[in-house]
Amino acid sequence: MPEPKPIGNAGELSSAPCYTVADVPPGAPIVRGKLIWFRDRSSGRPLVGIKVERCHRCRKKHQYLWKWSWGIDPAAMSYQAGMCRVEGVAPCWVGLDPDQAAASEAAYRESHEAFEAWKPGHDAAMAERAERKAARTAQEPATTETTPTPAPPPAIEPQAPSPPPPPPRPATVPGLMWGPPAWPKEARR
């Protein structure tokens, strides 16, 4: 099997394949956790992920991406970028923990129910958006197929030469003080 490309962000998740335990190279560490679901901040769409309570590298909690279509089989694997906040962390294999199968199954079911409740509202909003766009397009004036002729360049009139710059002013003018005040020597001490 060729070296898989790790998933680095949510945009790459849609095209990422689901691997199995048989695809994991021997000796490669597998990060396991339980399935959780949450809502996308911008759209409110229910999403699923894997929450790892304690990373084997940094001993901290992490959350990895997961596709709902991958299911809750502990043999399903995903190859993802490491979540540890240390430089040079290698990608890792992520899967569901068989010991937390009941919690993962409950989250899987809840996420699907939340998605089924969210989808009709989303579809209605998308249909309304398409109607508004079609109405806006219909209201725009029809464009003609003729190409406008470019305007001729403006005529350049010859100009008189500019006058020479004025001579530089002296630093001080007799009778006027342009610099610091001239105090008597006694006052400067």
Backbone as JSON, one array per atom type, in Angstrom:
{
  "sequence": "MPEPKPIGNAGELSSAPCYTVADVPPGAPIVRGKLIWFRDRSSGRPLVGIKVERCHRCRKKHQYLWKWSWGIDPAAMSYQAGMCRVEGVAPCWVGLDPDQAAASEAAYRESHEAFEAWKPGHDAAMAERAERKAARTAQEPATTETTPTPAPPPAIEPQAPSPPPPPPRPATVPGLMWGPPAWPKEARR",
  "N": [[0.84, -1.18, 0.0], [0.59, 2.26, -0.84], [2.15, 5.1, 0.78], [-0.05, 6.75, 2.91], [-1.67, 9.98, 2.75], [-1.76, 12.27, 5.36], [-4.69, 13.54, 7.07], [-5.19, 16.93, 7.34], [-6.91, 19.07, 7.83], [-10.42, 20.05, 8.15], [-11.41, 20.39, 5.58], [-10.14, 18.5, 4.02], [-11.25, 16.18, 4.84], [-13.52, 15.18, 3.52], [-12.63, 13.86, 1.22], [-11.03, 11.91, 2.23], [-9.96, 8.57, 2.68], [-11.32, 5.68, 4.38], [-9.52, 3.6, 6.41], [-8.44, 0.29, 7.47], [-7.59, -1.74, 10.33], [-5.8, -3.55, 9.32], [-4.47, -2.09, 7.4], [-2.71, -0.51, 8.77], [0.68, 0.14, 9.35], [3.03, -2.25, 10.69], [3.88, -1.86, 14.09], [3.31, 0.85, 14.16], [2.03, 3.55, 16.06], [-1.27, 3.62, 17.42], [-3.81, 5.84, 17.99], [-6.44, 5.93, 20.16], [-9.88, 6.6, 20.91], [-13.06, 7.86, 22.15], [-16.16, 8.23, 20.36], [-17.55, 11.39, 19.71], [-20.01, 14.04, 19.44], [-20.67, 17.23, 17.99], [-21.58, 20.65, 17.28], [-21.16, 22.54, 14.28], [-19.68, 25.73, 14.31], [-20.37, 27.81, 12.51], [-22.46, 26.92, 10.76], [-24.1, 25.32, 12.29], [-24.35, 22.65, 11.87], [-24.48, 19.23, 12.81], [-21.59, 17.45, 13.75], [-19.15, 14.79, 13.85], [-16.52, 13.45, 15.91], [-13.42, 12.18, 17.25], [-12.59, 11.82, 20.55], [-9.75, 11.9, 22.4], [-8.72, 10.96, 25.48], [-6.24, 10.89, 26.76], [-3.26, 11.53, 25.39], [-0.73, 9.45, 23.98], [1.71, 10.59, 23.53], [1.95, 13.28, 24.49], [0.4, 13.35, 26.72], [-2.01, 14.77, 26.93], [-5.43, 15.94, 26.31], [-7.04, 15.39, 23.18], [-8.75, 16.13, 20.1], [-9.94, 14.56, 17.29], [-10.8, 14.5, 13.78], [-13.65, 12.89, 12.29], [-15.52, 10.9, 10.04], [-19.01, 10.53, 9.67], [-19.94, 8.52, 8.05], [-18.02, 6.57, 8.27], [-18.64, 4.97, 10.36], [-18.91, 3.01, 13.45], [-17.13, 0.99, 13.92], [-14.51, -0.59, 15.58], [-12.35, -1.41, 14.05], [-12.07, 0.37, 12.01], [-9.99, 2.88, 10.68], [-8.21, 6.02, 10.63], [-5.91, 8.18, 9.07], [-4.22, 10.79, 10.34], [-3.06, 14.2, 10.86], [-0.83, 14.94, 13.55], [-1.96, 16.08, 16.77], [-0.58, 17.1, 18.88], [1.07, 19.77, 20.55], [3.78, 20.17, 19.96], [6.79, 20.64, 18.16], [7.42, 18.99, 15.08], [5.82, 16.71, 15.29], [4.78, 13.59, 14.32], [2.36, 12.32, 11.93], [-0.54, 10.36, 12.89], [-2.28, 7.23, 13.46], [-5.71, 6.98, 13.85], [-8.41, 5.77, 15.75], [-11.45, 4.15, 16.94], [-12.02, 3.44, 20.38], [-12.35, 0.2, 21.54], [-13.16, -0.39, 24.13], [-14.85, 1.64, 24.84], [-17.19, 1.35, 23.45], [-19.99, 1.45, 23.88], [-20.53, 4.13, 24.65], [-19.65, 5.38, 22.34], [-21.44, 4.38, 20.46], [-23.85, 5.47, 21.38], [-23.35, 8.22, 21.02], [-23.07, 8.21, 18.26], [-25.65, 7.56, 17.39], [-27.11, 9.73, 18.5], [-25.95, 11.87, 17.13], [-26.8, 11.38, 14.53], [-29.57, 11.67, 14.8], [-29.67, 14.38, 15.5], [-28.65, 15.46, 13.15], [-30.67, 14.73, 11.32], [-32.72, 16.34, 12.3], [-31.66, 18.86, 11.81], [-31.25, 19.02, 9.01], [-33.72, 19.54, 7.34], [-34.29, 22.3, 7.87], [-31.91, 23.46, 6.99], [-31.96, 22.73, 4.27], [-34.25, 24.15, 3.46], [-33.37, 26.78, 3.87], [-31.3, 26.9, 1.99], [-32.78, 26.57, -0.37], [-34.33, 28.88, -0.32], [-32.31, 30.79, -0.54], [-31.39, 30.19, -3.14], [-33.68, 30.9, -4.59], [-33.78, 33.69, -4.1], [-31.43, 34.46, -5.35], [-32.02, 33.76, -8.01], [-34.15, 35.51, -8.48], [-32.86, 37.97, -8.23], [-31.07, 37.81, -10.36], [-32.9, 37.78, -12.47], [-33.91, 40.36, -12.35], [-31.82, 41.99, -13.1], [-30.59, 44.19, -15.66], [-30.74, 43.32, -19.12], [-27.84, 42.41, -20.83], [-26.11, 43.7, -23.63], [-24.82, 42.19, -26.58], [-22.87, 43.52, -27.94], [-19.62, 44.84, -27.99], [-18.34, 47.45, -26.08], [-16.86, 50.37, -27.52], [-13.55, 51.4, -26.98], [-12.72, 54.41, -25.23], [-11.17, 57.27, -26.71], [-7.72, 58.12, -26.1], [-6.94, 60.8, -23.83], [-6.14, 64.05, -25.07], [-2.88, 65.36, -24.97], [-1.75, 68.32, -23.85], [0.81, 70.69, -24.55], [2.81, 72.02, -21.96], [3.84, 74.97, -20.22], [7.25, 75.57, -19.16], [8.11, 74.88, -15.77], [8.59, 77.31, -13.13], [11.83, 78.24, -11.75], [13.02, 76.84, -8.6], [12.62, 78.61, -5.43], [15.27, 80.53, -3.86], [17.27, 79.12, -1.18], [16.34, 79.73, 2.24], [18.02, 81.78, 4.63], [19.55, 80.6, 7.71], [19.27, 82.25, 9.94], [17.71, 85.36, 10.35], [18.62, 88.73, 10.44], [17.53, 90.43, 13.31], [15.32, 88.8, 13.71], [14.47, 85.84, 15.47], [15.22, 82.66, 14.72], [16.23, 80.36, 15.7], [17.26, 78.79, 18.79], [16.58, 80.73, 21.77], [18.69, 83.52, 22.5], [20.15, 83.61, 25.34], [21.4, 85.58, 28.04], [24.83, 85.1, 29.08], [25.09, 84.82, 31.84], [22.65, 83.81, 32.71], [22.66, 81.28, 31.69], [24.17, 79.66, 33.27]],
  "CA": [[0.0, 0.0, 0.0], [1.39, 3.48, -0.84], [2.09, 5.9, 2.0], [-1.22, 7.61, 2.87], [-1.5, 11.4, 3.08], [-2.55, 12.53, 6.57], [-5.71, 14.57, 7.04], [-4.69, 18.09, 8.08], [-8.0, 19.97, 8.23], [-11.75, 19.54, 7.85], [-11.63, 20.4, 4.14], [-9.59, 17.28, 3.44], [-11.95, 15.02, 5.39], [-14.5, 14.62, 2.59], [-11.99, 12.96, 0.25], [-10.15, 10.97, 2.93], [-10.49, 7.21, 2.74], [-11.35, 4.99, 5.67], [-8.63, 2.45, 6.4], [-8.73, -0.72, 8.49], [-6.42, -2.07, 11.16], [-4.86, -4.28, 8.46], [-3.7, -1.11, 6.63], [-1.75, 0.17, 9.65], [1.98, -0.53, 9.33], [3.37, -2.88, 11.97], [4.63, -1.02, 15.03], [2.84, 2.24, 14.16], [1.12, 3.77, 17.18], [-2.67, 3.9, 17.13], [-4.46, 6.68, 19.0], [-7.84, 5.5, 20.25], [-10.73, 7.41, 21.77], [-14.5, 7.61, 21.99], [-16.85, 9.09, 19.41], [-18.33, 12.49, 20.28], [-20.59, 14.87, 18.4], [-20.72, 18.65, 18.32], [-22.15, 21.44, 16.19], [-20.28, 23.47, 13.59], [-19.98, 27.07, 14.8], [-20.96, 28.7, 11.51], [-23.7, 26.42, 10.16], [-24.91, 24.57, 13.25], [-24.44, 21.26, 11.44], [-23.87, 18.25, 13.73], [-20.38, 16.78, 13.26], [-18.61, 13.8, 14.78], [-15.07, 13.43, 16.06], [-12.93, 11.23, 18.25], [-11.95, 12.5, 21.67], [-8.73, 11.08, 23.05], [-8.59, 11.5, 26.83], [-4.83, 11.06, 27.14], [-2.37, 11.22, 24.27], [0.43, 8.65, 24.38], [2.93, 11.37, 23.33], [2.04, 14.48, 25.34], [-0.48, 13.12, 27.88], [-3.09, 15.76, 26.97], [-6.64, 15.6, 25.56], [-7.08, 15.83, 21.79], [-9.96, 15.79, 19.36], [-9.63, 14.29, 15.89], [-11.95, 14.49, 12.88], [-14.17, 11.57, 11.93], [-16.69, 10.96, 9.16], [-20.11, 9.73, 10.17], [-20.08, 7.34, 7.19], [-17.04, 5.54, 8.63], [-19.26, 4.08, 11.33], [-18.36, 2.88, 14.8], [-16.36, -0.24, 13.98], [-13.16, -0.32, 16.09], [-11.34, -1.73, 13.04], [-11.94, 1.5, 11.09], [-8.85, 3.75, 11.03], [-7.99, 7.24, 9.86], [-4.53, 8.66, 9.18], [-4.39, 12.23, 10.52], [-1.95, 14.99, 11.39], [-0.77, 14.91, 15.0], [-2.55, 17.24, 17.44], [0.29, 17.56, 19.96], [1.59, 21.12, 20.28], [5.23, 20.17, 19.93], [7.25, 20.66, 16.78], [7.89, 17.74, 14.5], [4.99, 15.57, 15.65], [4.42, 12.81, 13.14], [0.94, 11.94, 11.83], [-0.84, 9.14, 13.64], [-3.46, 6.48, 13.1], [-6.76, 7.27, 14.82], [-9.53, 4.83, 15.69], [-12.35, 4.11, 18.1], [-11.61, 2.56, 21.47], [-13.37, -0.84, 21.72], [-13.65, -0.39, 25.51], [-15.87, 2.68, 24.98], [-18.11, 1.12, 22.33], [-21.36, 1.86, 24.22], [-20.58, 5.59, 24.57], [-19.5, 5.76, 20.93], [-22.69, 4.05, 19.77], [-24.84, 6.47, 21.79], [-23.01, 9.48, 20.34], [-23.34, 8.0, 16.83], [-27.1, 7.63, 17.22], [-27.53, 11.11, 18.8], [-25.5, 12.77, 16.06], [-27.66, 11.17, 13.37], [-30.85, 12.3, 15.11], [-29.46, 15.84, 15.41], [-28.5, 15.78, 11.73], [-31.99, 14.62, 10.7], [-33.49, 17.51, 12.72], [-31.01, 20.05, 11.23], [-31.27, 19.0, 7.55], [-34.83, 20.24, 6.68], [-34.09, 23.74, 8.0], [-30.79, 23.82, 6.11], [-32.42, 22.62, 2.89], [-35.16, 25.27, 3.22], [-32.56, 27.99, 3.77], [-30.59, 26.85, 0.71], [-33.76, 26.79, -1.44], [-34.66, 30.31, -0.26], [-31.15, 31.5, -1.08], [-31.39, 29.99, -4.59], [-34.78, 31.72, -5.12], [-33.36, 35.1, -4.05], [-30.42, 34.65, -6.39], [-32.7, 33.72, -9.3], [-34.92, 36.76, -8.61], [-31.89, 39.04, -8.44], [-30.56, 37.65, -11.72], [-33.97, 38.15, -13.4], [-34.1, 41.8, -12.28], [-30.69, 42.69, -13.7], [-30.86, 44.51, -17.06], [-30.1, 42.43, -20.1], [-26.62, 42.98, -21.4], [-26.03, 43.55, -25.09], [-23.68, 41.39, -27.02], [-21.84, 44.36, -28.57], [-18.54, 45.27, -27.11], [-18.2, 48.91, -26.14], [-15.6, 50.83, -28.1], [-12.79, 52.11, -25.95], [-12.64, 55.86, -25.39], [-9.84, 57.67, -27.19], [-6.9, 58.66, -25.02], [-7.05, 62.25, -23.75], [-5.08, 64.8, -25.76], [-1.91, 65.94, -24.05], [-1.38, 69.67, -24.27], [2.13, 71.08, -24.07], [2.75, 72.95, -20.83], [5.0, 75.88, -20.08], [8.19, 75.05, -18.16], [7.85, 75.38, -14.42], [9.59, 78.29, -12.7], [12.89, 77.64, -10.92], [12.68, 76.87, -7.18], [13.13, 79.8, -4.76], [16.58, 80.3, -3.2], [17.1, 78.67, 0.21], [16.31, 80.8, 3.23], [19.14, 81.7, 5.59], [19.19, 80.01, 8.99], [18.8, 83.32, 10.82], [17.51, 86.66, 9.71], [18.93, 89.74, 11.45], [16.38, 91.02, 13.97], [14.35, 87.75, 14.04], [15.13, 84.65, 16.04], [14.72, 81.42, 14.17], [16.79, 79.26, 16.46], [17.0, 78.9, 20.24], [16.78, 82.11, 22.25], [20.04, 83.86, 22.93], [20.1, 84.07, 26.73], [22.71, 86.1, 28.53], [25.71, 84.04, 29.61], [24.87, 84.62, 33.27], [21.45, 83.02, 32.92], [22.87, 79.9, 31.23], [24.95, 78.85, 34.25]],
  "C": [[0.89, 1.24, 0.0], [1.19, 4.26, 0.46], [0.88, 6.84, 1.94], [-0.87, 9.06, 3.24], [-2.34, 11.69, 4.31], [-3.57, 13.64, 6.36], [-5.21, 15.72, 7.9], [-5.77, 19.04, 8.53], [-9.33, 19.39, 7.76], [-12.03, 19.51, 6.36], [-11.13, 19.15, 3.46], [-10.34, 16.03, 3.88], [-12.87, 14.38, 4.37], [-13.88, 13.64, 1.6], [-11.11, 11.91, 0.92], [-10.76, 9.57, 2.97], [-10.51, 6.69, 4.18], [-10.47, 3.75, 5.54], [-9.11, 1.44, 7.43], [-7.46, -0.98, 9.28], [-5.37, -2.8, 10.33], [-3.99, -3.33, 7.65], [-2.62, -0.41, 7.46], [-0.42, -0.58, 9.6], [2.31, -1.14, 10.69], [4.23, -1.94, 12.83], [4.2, 0.44, 15.05], [1.87, 2.45, 15.32], [-0.28, 4.12, 16.7], [-3.25, 4.69, 18.29], [-5.93, 6.3, 19.0], [-8.6, 6.38, 21.23], [-12.19, 7.08, 21.52], [-15.09, 8.63, 21.01], [-17.65, 10.14, 20.17], [-19.0, 13.23, 19.12], [-20.72, 16.29, 18.92], [-21.3, 19.38, 17.12], [-21.1, 22.37, 15.61], [-20.68, 24.89, 14.01], [-20.71, 27.93, 13.78], [-22.31, 28.21, 11.0], [-24.62, 25.71, 11.14], [-25.03, 23.09, 12.91], [-23.8, 20.33, 12.48], [-22.7, 17.54, 13.06], [-19.93, 15.75, 14.29], [-17.09, 13.87, 14.79], [-14.69, 12.37, 17.07], [-12.18, 12.02, 19.31], [-11.01, 11.51, 22.36], [-8.47, 11.71, 24.41], [-7.14, 11.76, 27.22], [-3.94, 10.58, 25.99], [-1.16, 10.43, 24.77], [1.74, 9.42, 24.24], [3.04, 12.53, 24.33], [1.15, 14.41, 26.58], [-1.58, 14.18, 28.04], [-4.28, 15.26, 26.16], [-6.53, 16.15, 24.14], [-8.41, 15.45, 21.19], [-9.59, 15.68, 17.89], [-10.92, 14.28, 15.07], [-12.36, 13.06, 12.57], [-15.37, 11.77, 11.02], [-17.77, 10.04, 9.7], [-20.24, 8.45, 9.36], [-19.06, 6.25, 7.5], [-17.57, 4.58, 9.68], [-18.54, 4.03, 12.66], [-17.62, 1.56, 14.98], [-14.96, 0.08, 14.51], [-12.05, -0.65, 15.1], [-11.14, -0.59, 12.05], [-10.85, 2.43, 11.59], [-8.81, 4.96, 10.12], [-6.56, 7.69, 10.11], [-4.58, 10.19, 9.2], [-3.13, 12.88, 11.07], [-2.0, 14.95, 12.92], [-1.32, 16.19, 15.61], [-1.67, 17.78, 18.58], [0.9, 18.92, 19.59], [3.11, 21.17, 20.44], [5.66, 20.06, 18.48], [7.69, 19.27, 16.33], [7.07, 16.52, 14.87], [4.54, 14.86, 14.38], [2.92, 12.54, 13.11], [0.71, 10.62, 12.56], [-2.11, 8.48, 13.1], [-4.47, 6.65, 14.22], [-7.9, 6.28, 14.63], [-10.36, 4.89, 16.96], [-11.86, 3.09, 19.12], [-12.69, 1.5, 21.66], [-13.93, -0.87, 23.14], [-14.74, 0.65, 25.73], [-16.91, 2.58, 23.86], [-19.52, 1.61, 22.65], [-21.51, 3.38, 24.12], [-20.47, 6.06, 23.13], [-20.78, 5.49, 20.16], [-23.78, 5.05, 20.12], [-24.59, 7.81, 21.08], [-23.31, 9.38, 18.85], [-24.83, 8.16, 16.55], [-27.6, 9.06, 17.44], [-27.13, 12.07, 17.68], [-26.37, 12.61, 14.82], [-29.02, 11.8, 13.59], [-30.75, 13.82, 15.0], [-29.32, 16.27, 13.95], [-29.86, 15.75, 11.02], [-32.88, 15.8, 11.08], [-32.95, 18.78, 12.06], [-31.24, 20.14, 9.73], [-32.46, 19.72, 6.92], [-34.68, 21.76, 6.75], [-32.97, 24.23, 7.08], [-31.23, 23.79, 4.66], [-33.36, 23.77, 2.53], [-34.39, 26.57, 3.05], [-31.8, 28.03, 2.44], [-31.54, 27.1, -0.46], [-34.15, 28.27, -1.49], [-33.52, 31.15, -0.84], [-31.11, 31.39, -2.61], [-32.5, 30.82, -5.25], [-34.4, 33.2, -5.16], [-32.34, 35.38, -5.16], [-31.06, 34.66, -7.77], [-33.5, 35.0, -9.53], [-33.99, 37.93, -8.89], [-31.33, 38.99, -9.86], [-31.61, 38.07, -12.74], [-34.17, 39.66, -13.44], [-32.97, 42.59, -12.93], [-30.98, 43.0, -15.16], [-30.09, 43.57, -17.98], [-28.89, 43.12, -20.69], [-26.62, 42.75, -22.9], [-24.76, 42.8, -25.44], [-22.58, 42.23, -27.64], [-20.81, 44.77, -27.53], [-18.41, 46.78, -27.21], [-16.84, 49.28, -26.73], [-14.83, 51.6, -27.04], [-12.72, 53.61, -26.27], [-11.25, 56.23, -25.87], [-9.02, 58.26, -26.05], [-7.01, 60.19, -25.0], [-5.85, 62.91, -24.45], [-4.16, 65.45, -24.73], [-1.49, 67.29, -24.61], [0.0, 70.01, -23.77], [1.98, 72.14, -22.97], [4.02, 73.8, -20.81], [5.94, 75.3, -19.04], [7.9, 75.68, -16.8], [8.95, 76.36, -14.0], [10.67, 77.63, -11.84], [12.5, 77.74, -9.45], [13.25, 78.14, -6.52], [14.48, 79.52, -4.1], [16.35, 79.87, -1.76], [17.14, 79.86, 1.17], [17.51, 80.68, 4.16], [18.63, 81.16, 6.93], [18.68, 81.08, 9.95], [18.69, 84.6, 10.02], [17.81, 87.71, 10.76], [17.64, 90.38, 11.99], [15.32, 89.99, 14.32], [15.1, 86.54, 14.56], [14.47, 83.4, 15.47], [15.21, 80.22, 14.95], [16.46, 79.4, 17.94], [17.26, 80.34, 20.7], [18.21, 82.33, 22.72], [19.95, 84.45, 24.34], [21.44, 84.68, 27.11], [23.51, 84.98, 29.13], [25.47, 83.79, 31.08], [23.67, 83.73, 33.53], [21.65, 81.55, 32.51], [23.56, 79.05, 32.25], [24.12, 78.18, 35.25]]
}
